[in-house]
Amino acid sequence: MIETTARTTAASSLGRRHRPIRLGEITPRGWLLDQLRLQADGITGKLEEIWADVGLDSGWLGGAGENWERGPYYLDGLVPLAHVLHDERLLGLASKWIEWILGSQRDDGFFGPAGNDDWWPRMVALKVLTQHADATRDERVEPFLQRYFRHQLDALPARPLSSWGRARGADNALSVWWLYERTAEAWLLELIDLLAAQTTRWDDYLEGDLITGPARTFSHRTHGPNVAMGLKAGAVQALRDGDVAGHRARTERSFANLLRWHGQAHGWFSGDEWLGGREATAGIETCQVVEMMFTEAVHAQVYGRGVDGDRLESLAYNLLPASSDPRMLGHQYHQQANQVEVSVARREWSFSSDDAGVFGLEPHFGCCTANLHQGWPKFVMHSWLRDDDGLRVVAYAPVELETEVSGDPVRIIVETAYPFDETITMRVATGRTAPFALRLRIPEWAFGSAQLSVGGVTVEDAEIVDGYITLVRDWSTAGDVVLVLPMKARVVRRERQAASVFLGPLSMVYSPGERWIEQEGNPGLGQWEIHPRGSWNWALDSVRTASTWDVTRSPVDAVPWSLQGYRGAPTTLHAPGARATQWRMAGAQADVPPPSPVLDYGPDEDLRLVPYGSARLRVTEFPVIGTWFDVDDQDEPRRG
């Protein structure tokens, strides 16, 4: 076991502290490869065939069809998916879009469909072009961006960012930074300052003026995906002013405030489609999930903390898989923490229609249909970063990294079934004999219990700095790096003394079993309601002993995030529990958990909890039997 001393460092360097690995240099392996192939063979790879909004009539292909955000959104996932899989078919699908965009630029630098002049969808297209250039080194992209950014610098004073663009201006600034890091042209900094002045001041709102309950009227500041995108604004500003520590602190205060008023049992804030409060039946939009993942990747690059990787894993290993059916044929618009029925029915969303919870092609509205594709491939490409003196892990997953350190080729194979298992083995192959740094993220939940060895020799007394352990070696002869992150159940208290359960990075839930009912006559690859096979209204018992609860594991199936038929999920946590007999449905969803301790309950059972991302029907927030405290800590009740 590593005896660790955790500390935090201040940072004041101008620019990006930790640079992204070039797109295509990190490829998935193991269960993660299976997951991305499901996406490539499912909704992403077939979307152009089944959805006219990204078909050949798209305005982003010169047609008369949809010409706003849907084409760029789709490309923002298709392009990285094609490159992390090195898939020629997907690269071919992306190519015609890239060529049309590059060929659409006017003499004044503006580009895109002639019938739409909104700044916002072009912000997404800029991300697409920078990813394409990183992967292919296409020499046309830099001069294209220079002309467009000159146009923005000239045009924005008279035609400033507004509406969605004003809320999401940090994404525009990131693309300007991409070009500045390559050209160092001073006028680009003027544009970055202009964009910042016209972008919503997110930390001011989230720190001081955030609403304290569900939103009931529309505002760009309470729109869930806008909030997820806006949370990166401080990090983007830190690139400009160098005050990394100050912006990092403001981001943390903003995030803490969101969790205080809108935090859910799985650890993320609601947004259905507006901020929805803390109850477990509030929803989270799929766009919000994937945009929050991108924001956390930006935080990792600028702030350089392990907690940003913790959060990225939390999204990727819980909310992201839950947002689609196991084979990635359809998706939900909203998911619920306590989701015991998926159906077309009235729910108390802040703003959405009755079909927002079903799995299908275009439930409620098509933004998520277009935008969901970035989640998994960007998780792969952001799982590692480059430091000035080496490499660092942002998120643990089975991947292969082929890159270079100071010009020397380095190959790292990560063998693991994490997050379904505890052991991560990294095999480093390089001809470089000069030492370089390898920084390993130690999750906050593993402080004090992580076990690390290099070449079979235990590493002890390592210091954790900003959530990382730094190893400096001649990696040509060092041997395998083996990191064990022991996972014991952790229980978090919620409203009414309810509880949520975590195992490592996984939110653990109870599934009542799932009966999938396909709806006939629907577009796309299918649409489904899901109904429970058994009772869902269970309470946890003996939460004080959670760290002793048993865990069983099985091999990960070719469809990783599923209940795998009768075999069950790859990770199962065995918790004591009993039926909370008075906990009932409220319409088409579970009522809020009854106050704990529950006094009316059935006989004890072995409550088998599975990963949140594996269960499309689930209970995440449980009432509790008995007390949270040791009996000796309780005072005698006052009498008389």
C-alpha positions in Angstrom: 0.0 0.0 0.0 1.3 3.5 -0.9 1.6 5.7 2.2 0.7 9.0 0.6 0.8 12.7 1.5 -1.6 14.6 -0.8 -1.0 18.2 -1.6 -1.9 20.8 -4.1 0.4 23.1 -6.1 -0.3 26.6 -7.3 0.0 27.2 -11.0 0.6 30.5 -12.8 2.0 29.6 -16.2 0.4 31.2 -19.2 -1.2 28.8 -21.7 -2.2 25.2 -21.6 -0.3 23.3 -18.8 -0.9 19.8 -20.2 -1.3 19.3 -23.9 -3.6 16.9 -25.7 -2.3 13.8 -27.4 -2.7 14.0 -31.2 -6.0 12.5 -32.3 -5.4 8.9 -33.5 -2.4 8.2 -31.3 -4.7 6.7 -28.6 -6.7 3.7 -29.7 -9.2 1.6 -27.6 -8.7 -2.0 -26.6 -10.7 -4.6 -24.7 -14.1 -3.7 -23.6 -13.7 -0.1 -24.7 -13.0 -1.2 -28.3 -16.1 -3.3 -28.2 -18.1 -0.3 -27.0 -16.8 2.0 -29.8 -17.4 -0.7 -32.4 -21.0 -0.9 -31.2 -21.3 2.9 -31.7 -19.6 2.7 -35.2 -22.0 -0.2 -36.3 -25.0 1.4 -34.6 -26.3 4.9 -34.4 -23.2 6.9 -35.4 -22.3 4.7 -38.4 -25.8 4.6 -39.7 -27.2 8.0 -38.8 -26.9 9.5 -42.3 -29.0 6.6 -43.7 -31.8 7.0 -41.2 -32.0 10.7 -40.3 -32.5 13.3 -42.9 -31.1 16.1 -40.7 -27.6 14.8 -41.4 -28.4 13.3 -44.8 -27.2 14.5 -48.2 -29.7 17.4 -48.1 -28.0 19.0 -45.0 -27.2 22.6 -45.3 -23.7 21.7 -44.2 -23.4 19.7 -47.4 -24.8 22.5 -49.6 -28.4 21.2 -49.5 -31.7 22.8 -48.6 -32.1 20.9 -45.4 -31.2 21.6 -41.7 -28.5 24.2 -41.7 -27.9 25.0 -38.0 -26.1 22.9 -35.4 -27.0 19.2 -36.3 -24.4 18.7 -39.0 -21.5 20.1 -37.0 -22.7 18.3 -33.9 -22.7 15.0 -35.7 -19.2 15.6 -37.1 -17.9 16.5 -33.7 -18.4 12.8 -32.8 -18.0 11.2 -36.2 -14.5 12.7 -36.9 -12.9 11.5 -33.6 -14.6 8.1 -33.7 -13.3 7.5 -37.2 -9.7 8.4 -36.2 -9.6 6.5 -32.8 -10.9 3.4 -34.7 -8.8 4.1 -37.8 -12.0 3.1 -39.7 -11.8 3.8 -43.4 -15.6 3.7 -43.9 -16.2 6.3 -41.2 -13.3 8.4 -42.5 -15.0 8.4 -45.9 -18.3 9.5 -44.3 -16.5 12.4 -42.6 -14.5 13.5 -45.6 -17.3 14.9 -47.7 -18.4 17.1 -44.8 -14.9 18.4 -44.2 -14.4 19.1 -47.9 -17.7 21.0 -48.2 -16.9 23.1 -45.1 -13.4 24.0 -46.3 -14.8 24.9 -49.7 -17.6 27.1 -48.3 -15.4 30.0 -47.1 -16.3 33.4 -48.6 -13.8 36.0 -49.6 -14.4 37.8 -46.2 -13.6 34.6 -44.3 -17.1 33.7 -43.2 -18.1 30.1 -44.0 -20.9 27.6 -43.8 -24.5 27.5 -45.1 -25.5 30.7 -46.8 -28.9 30.6 -45.2 -27.7 30.7 -41.6 -25.3 33.3 -40.2 -25.4 32.3 -36.5 -22.0 32.3 -34.8 -23.0 29.3 -32.6 -23.0 26.3 -35.1 -19.7 27.6 -36.5 -18.2 27.2 -33.1 -18.9 23.4 -33.3 -17.5 23.3 -36.9 -14.3 25.0 -35.7 -13.8 22.1 -33.2 -14.4 19.7 -36.0 -11.7 21.3 -38.2 -9.1 21.5 -35.4 -9.6 17.8 -34.6 -9.4 16.9 -38.3 -6.1 19.0 -38.6 -4.6 17.3 -35.5 -5.3 13.9 -37.0 -4.4 14.5 -40.6 -2.1 17.6 -40.5 -4.3 19.1 -43.2 -2.4 22.3 -44.2 -5.6 24.0 -45.3 -7.0 24.3 -41.9 -4.7 27.0 -40.4 -5.2 29.6 -43.1 -8.9 28.8 -43.2 -9.1 29.6 -39.5 -6.9 32.7 -39.8 -9.3 34.1 -42.4 -12.4 33.3 -40.3 -10.9 34.7 -37.1 -10.0 37.9 -38.9 -13.6 38.1 -40.0 -14.8 37.6 -36.4 -12.4 40.3 -35.1 -13.8 42.7 -37.6 -17.5 41.7 -37.3 -18.1 40.9 -33.6 -18.1 44.6 -32.4 -21.1 45.3 -34.6 -22.7 41.8 -34.6 -21.8 40.4 -31.1 -22.4 37.0 -29.8 -26.0 36.4 -28.7 -28.4 33.7 -27.6 -26.7 30.3 -27.7 -23.4 31.8 -29.0 -23.2 34.1 -26.0 -23.7 31.2 -23.6 -21.1 29.0 -25.4 -18.5 31.5 -26.4 -15.7 29.7 -24.5 -15.9 26.9 -27.1 -15.1 29.5 -29.8 -12.2 30.9 -27.8 -10.7 27.3 -27.5 -10.4 27.1 -31.2 -8.7 30.5 -31.3 -6.3 29.2 -28.7 -5.6 26.2 -30.9 -4.5 28.5 -33.7 -2.6 30.8 -31.4 -0.5 27.9 -30.0 0.6 27.2 -33.5 1.2 30.7 -34.9 1.6 33.0 -31.8 0.0 35.9 -33.7 -0.8 38.7 -31.3 -4.1 39.7 -32.9 -5.6 36.3 -32.0 -5.3 37.4 -28.3 -7.4 40.5 -29.1 -10.1 38.1 -30.5 -9.9 35.9 -27.4 -10.5 39.0 -25.2 -13.3 40.2 -27.4 -15.0 36.7 -27.2 -14.6 36.7 -23.4 -16.2 40.1 -23.1 -19.2 38.9 -25.1 -19.6 35.5 -23.3 -21.9 34.9 -20.3 -20.0 35.4 -17.1 -20.6 31.9 -15.9 -18.8 31.9 -12.6 -20.5 35.1 -11.5 -23.9 33.4 -12.0 -23.0 30.0 -10.7 -21.2 31.3 -7.6 -23.7 34.0 -6.6 -27.0 34.0 -8.5 -27.7 30.3 -9.2 -31.4 29.3 -8.8 -32.0 27.1 -5.7 -34.6 24.9 -7.2 -36.1 23.6 -10.5 -36.2 26.3 -13.2 -39.7 27.1 -14.3 -39.0 29.6 -17.1 -36.3 29.5 -19.9 -33.0 31.2 -19.4 -29.7 30.4 -21.2 -28.1 30.4 -17.7 -30.3 27.6 -16.4 -30.2 25.4 -19.5 -28.4 22.2 -18.6 -26.1 21.9 -21.6 -25.3 25.6 -21.5 -24.2 25.2 -17.9 -22.0 22.2 -18.7 -20.3 24.2 -21.5 -20.1 27.3 -19.4 -18.2 25.6 -16.6 -15.1 25.6 -18.9 -15.2 29.4 -19.3 -12.9 29.9 -16.3 -10.3 27.4 -17.5 -10.3 29.0 -21.0 -9.8 32.4 -19.4 -6.9 31.0 -17.3 -5.2 30.3 -20.6 -5.3 34.0 -21.3 -4.5 35.6 -17.9 -2.4 32.8 -16.4 -4.4 32.8 -13.1 -4.9 29.1 -13.0 -5.2 28.9 -9.2 -7.8 31.6 -9.1 -10.0 30.3 -11.9 -9.6 26.8 -10.5 -11.0 28.0 -7.2 -13.9 29.7 -8.8 -14.7 26.7 -10.9 -14.8 24.6 -7.7 -17.2 27.0 -6.0 -19.4 27.0 -9.0 -19.5 23.2 -9.2 -20.1 23.0 -5.4 -23.1 25.4 -5.7 -24.5 23.3 -8.5 -24.3 20.2 -6.4 -25.8 21.9 -3.4 -28.9 22.9 -5.2 -29.2 20.5 -8.1 -26.9 17.6 -7.2 -28.1 14.0 -7.9 -27.4 10.8 -6.2 -24.8 9.8 -8.9 -22.8 13.0 -8.3 -23.9 15.2 -11.1 -26.4 18.1 -11.5 -29.8 17.8 -13.0 -30.9 19.4 -16.3 -34.2 18.3 -17.8 -33.8 20.5 -19.9 -33.3 23.2 -17.4 -31.7 22.9 -14.0 -34.1 20.6 -12.2 -33.3 20.4 -8.4 -32.0 17.5 -6.3 -34.8 14.9 -6.4 -33.9 11.6 -7.9 -36.6 11.8 -10.5 -35.2 14.9 -12.1 -33.6 14.2 -15.5 -30.3 14.9 -17.2 -30.1 15.6 -20.9 -27.7 13.5 -23.0 -26.3 16.7 -24.5 -25.4 17.8 -21.0 -23.6 14.6 -20.3 -21.3 14.7 -23.4 -20.7 18.4 -23.1 -19.8 18.0 -19.4 -17.3 15.4 -20.4 -15.6 17.8 -22.9 -15.5 20.4 -20.2 -13.8 18.0 -17.8 -11.2 17.2 -20.4 -10.5 20.9 -20.8 -10.2 21.2 -17.0 -7.7 18.4 -17.0 -5.6 20.2 -19.6 -5.6 23.6 -17.9 -5.9 22.8 -14.1 -3.9 19.6 -14.2 -5.7 18.0 -11.2 -6.6 14.4 -10.6 -10.1 15.3 -9.6 -10.8 16.3 -13.2 -10.0 12.8 -14.3 -12.2 11.4 -11.4 -15.1 13.4 -12.8 -14.4 12.5 -16.4 -14.5 8.8 -15.4 -17.7 9.4 -13.3 -19.4 10.6 -16.4 -18.0 8.1 -18.8 -18.6 5.1 -16.5 -22.1 6.0 -15.3 -24.2 8.6 -17.2 -22.7 8.1 -20.7 -23.5 4.4 -21.1 -26.9 4.9 -19.4 -27.9 7.5 -22.1 -28.1 4.9 -24.8 -29.4 1.4 -25.1 -26.7 -1.3 -24.6 -26.1 -1.7 -28.4 -26.1 2.0 -29.1 -29.1 1.9 -31.5 -31.0 4.6 -29.8 -30.7 7.1 -26.9 -32.8 8.9 -24.3 -33.2 12.6 -24.2 -33.4 12.5 -20.4 -32.2 9.9 -17.9 -33.3 9.7 -14.3 -31.3 8.6 -11.2 -34.4 6.7 -10.0 -35.8 5.4 -13.3 -38.2 2.5 -12.7 -40.2 2.8 -15.9 -39.3 4.1 -19.4 -42.4 5.1 -21.2 -44.3 7.8 -23.0 -45.9 9.5 -20.0 -46.1 12.7 -18.1 -43.1 13.4 -15.8 -42.2 16.5 -14.0 -39.5 17.7 -16.4 -38.7 21.3 -16.2 -39.2 21.5 -20.0 -39.7 18.4 -22.2 -42.3 16.3 -23.8 -43.8 13.0 -22.6 -41.4 10.9 -24.9 -38.2 12.4 -23.6 -37.3 9.3 -21.6 -37.8 6.6 -24.2 -34.9 5.1 -26.2 -35.0 5.9 -29.9 -33.8 7.9 -32.7 -35.1 11.4 -31.9 -37.0 11.4 -28.6 -38.3 14.9 -27.8 -35.8 16.9 -29.9 -33.0 16.1 -32.2 -30.1 18.0 -30.6 -29.0 14.9 -28.6 -29.4 12.7 -31.7 -26.8 14.8 -33.4 -24.5 15.5 -30.3 -24.3 12.2 -28.5 -21.5 10.8 -30.8 -18.7 12.8 -29.2 -18.9 11.0 -25.8 -17.0 7.8 -26.2 -14.4 8.8 -28.9 -13.4 12.0 -27.0 -13.1 10.0 -23.8 -10.5 7.9 -25.6 -8.6 10.8 -27.1 -8.6 12.7 -23.7 -7.6 9.7 -21.5 -3.9 10.7 -21.6 -2.1 14.1 -21.8 1.4 15.2 -22.7 3.5 17.1 -20.1 6.7 19.0 -20.9 8.7 16.2 -19.2 6.6 13.2 -20.1 3.0 11.8 -20.1 0.1 11.6 -17.7 -3.0 9.5 -17.3 -6.3 11.4 -17.1 -8.6 8.4 -17.1 -8.0 4.7 -16.8 -9.3 2.5 -19.6 -8.0 -0.3 -21.9 -6.1 1.7 -24.6 -2.9 1.7 -26.6 -0.9 4.9 -26.8 1.6 5.4 -29.6 3.3 8.8 -29.3 6.6 10.4 -28.7 8.4 12.1 -25.8 10.9 14.7 -27.0 11.0 13.1 -30.4 11.5 9.6 -29.1 8.8 7.0 -29.9 6.9 5.6 -26.9 4.3 2.9 -26.9 2.1 2.2 -23.8 -0.4 -0.6 -23.7 -2.9 -0.4 -20.9 -4.4 -3.8 -20.0 -7.3 -3.6 -17.7 -11.0 -4.4 -17.2 -11.3 -1.2 -15.1 -13.8 0.1 -14.0 -15.2 -3.4 -13.6 -11.9 -4.5 -12.0 -9.3 -3.0 -9.7 -6.0 -3.8 -11.5 -4.4 -1.7 -14.3 -1.2 -2.9 -16.0 0.7 -0.5 -18.2 3.4 -1.9 -20.5 5.8 0.7 -21.6 7.9 0.1 -24.8 10.5 2.6 -25.9 14.1 2.8 -27.2 14.5 6.0 -25.3 17.0 5.6 -22.4 16.8 9.1 -21.0 14.4 9.2 -18.1 11.0 10.8 -18.5 8.0 11.3 -16.2 4.9 9.1 -16.1 2.2 10.6 -14.0 -0.4 8.2 -12.6 -3.7 9.6 -11.3 -4.8 8.3 -7.9 -8.5 8.8 -7.5 -9.6 10.5 -4.4 -11.5 7.4 -3.3 -8.3 5.4 -3.5 -6.1 7.8 -1.4 -4.4 5.6 1.2 -5.3 2.3 -0.4 -3.7 2.3 -3.9 -0.9 -0.2 -4.5 1.8 0.5 -7.1 4.7 -1.5 -8.4 7.2 -1.0 -11.3 9.0 -4.0 -12.7 7.7 -6.1 -9.7 9.2 -3.7 -7.1 6.7 -2.0 -4.8 6.6 1.8 -4.8 6.2 3.1 -1.3 6.1 6.6 0.3 5.0 8.3 -3.0 3.6 11.8 -2.7 0.3 12.6 -4.3 0.4 16.1 -5.8 -2.8 17.4 -7.3 -4.0 13.8 -7.4 -1.0 12.4 -9.2 2.0 10.3 -8.4 5.1 11.1 -10.6 7.4 8.3 -11.6 10.6 9.2 -13.4 12.5 6.3 -15.0 14.5 5.0 -17.9 11.4 3.3 -19.2 13.3 1.2 -21.8 14.2 -1.3 -19.0 11.8 -0.4 -16.1 9.3 -3.2 -16.6 5.5 -3.2 -16.2 3.7 -0.6 -14.1 0.9 -2.3 -12.1 -1.6 -0.1 -10.2 -4.2 -1.7 -8.0 -7.1 0.6 -6.9 -9.0 -1.4 -4.2 -12.7 -0.8 -4.5 -14.8 -0.8 -1.3 -18.4 0.4 -1.2 -19.0 4.0 -0.1 -22.3 5.3 1.0 -23.3 9.0 0.7 -26.2 10.5 2.6 -28.9 12.3 0.7 -32.1 14.2 1.6 -34.5 12.5 4.1 -31.5 10.4 5.2 -31.6 8.5 1.9 -28.4 6.9 0.6 -26.5 6.5 -2.7 -23.8 3.9 -3.1 -20.4 4.0 -5.0 -17.8 1.3 -5.8 -14.6 2.9 -7.1 -15.8 5.2 -10.0 -19.1 3.4 -10.3 -22.4 4.5 -9.0 -24.1 1.3 -7.9 -27.8 0.8 -8.3 -30.6 -1.7 -7.9 -32.2 -3.0 -11.1 -35.6 -4.6 -11.0 -34.9 -6.4 -14.3 -35.9 -5.0 -17.7 -38.7 -5.9 -20.1 -37.9 -4.1 -23.4 -41.0 -3.4 -25.5 -40.2 -2.2 -29.1 -42.6 0.4 -30.5 -43.6 -0.4 -34.1 -43.6 2.1 -36.9 -40.9 4.3 -35.4 -38.1 5.8 -37.4 -34.4 4.9 -37.1 -33.0 1.6 -35.7 -35.8 1.2 -33.2 -37.7 2.7 -30.3 -38.3 1.1 -26.9 -40.2 1.4 -23.7 -38.9 -0.6 -20.7 -40.9 -2.0 -17.9 -39.7 -3.7 -14.7 -39.7 -7.4 -14.2 -39.9 -7.2 -10.5 -40.2 -4.9 -7.5 -38.0 -1.8 -7.4 -38.9 -0.3 -4.0 -36.0 -1.5 -1.9 -34.3 0.0 1.1 -30.7 -0.5 2.2 -29.8 -1.9 5.6 -26.6 -1.7 7.7 -25.1 1.2 5.7 -22.5 1.6 8.4 -20.9 -1.6 7.3 -20.8 -0.8 3.6 -17.0 -1.1 3.3 -17.4 -4.9 4.2 -20.1 -5.6 1.5 -19.0 -8.4 -0.9 -18.2 -7.8 -4.5 -18.4 -10.4 -7.3 -17.0 -10.0 -10.8 -17.4 -11.8 -14.1 -15.8 -11.3 -17.6 -17.0 -8.3 -19.5 -19.4 -9.2 -22.3 -19.1 -8.0 -25.9 -21.9 -5.6 -25.0 -20.1 -4.1 -22.0 -22.8 -1.8 -20.5 -25.7 -4.2 -20.2 -27.1 -6.6 -17.6 -25.8 -9.5 -19.9 -29.0 -11.5 -19.8 -29.1 -14.0 -16.9 -25.3 -13.6 -16.2 -25.7 -10.2 -14.8 -23.4 -7.2 -15.0 -19.6 -7.7 -14.8 -19.6 -6.2 -11.3 -22.1 -6.9 -8.6 -22.1 -5.4 -5.1 -24.0 -7.5 -2.5 -25.8 -5.2 0.0 -28.3 -6.0 2.8 -31.7 -4.7 2.1 -35.5 -5.2 2.3 -38.6 -4.0 0.6 -39.7 -0.5 1.6 -43.4 -1.5 1.4 -44.8 2.0 1.6 -42.7 3.4 -1.2 -44.9 3.6 -4.3 -45.2 4.9 -7.8 -46.2 8.6 -8.4 -47.7 8.3 -11.9 -45.1 6.8 -14.3 -42.1 7.3 -11.9 -41.0 6.4 -8.4 -42.2 8.7 -5.7 -39.4 10.4 -3.7 -37.8 8.0 -1.2 -39.7 7.9 2.1 -38.0 9.4 5.1 -35.4 7.2 6.8 -35.1 5.2 8.9 -37.8 3.2 7.1 -40.0 1.6 9.8 -42.3 -0.5 7.6 -40.3 -3.1 5.6 -40.2 -6.7 4.5 -37.7 -9.5 5.3 -34.0 -9.2 4.7 -32.6 -9.9 1.3 -29.3 -10.0 -0.6 -29.7 -6.8 -2.6 -27.6 -7.1 -5.7 -26.4 -3.7 -6.9 -25.0 -3.3 -10.4 -23.3 -0.4 -12.2 -25.5 2.6 -13.0 -24.4 2.5 -16.7 -25.5 -1.2 -17.1 -29.1 -0.7 -15.8 -31.7 1.3 -17.8 -34.1 0.7 -15.0 -32.6 1.5 -11.6 -32.9 2.8 -8.1 -29.9 5.0 -7.3 -31.2 6.9 -4.2 -32.4 4.5 -1.5 -34.2 4.9 1.8 -32.4 3.4 4.7 -33.3 0.9 7.4 -31.9 1.6 10.8 -29.5 4.4 11.7 -26.5 6.0 9.9 -24.7 6.3 13.2 -23.2 4.0 15.8 -25.7 3.4 18.6 -23.1 4.6 21.2 -23.0 8.0 19.5 -26.7 8.7 20.1 -28.0 10.5 23.1 -31.0 9.2 25.0 -34.2 10.8 23.9 -35.5 13.6 26.1 -38.6 12.8 28.0 -41.3 14.8 29.7 
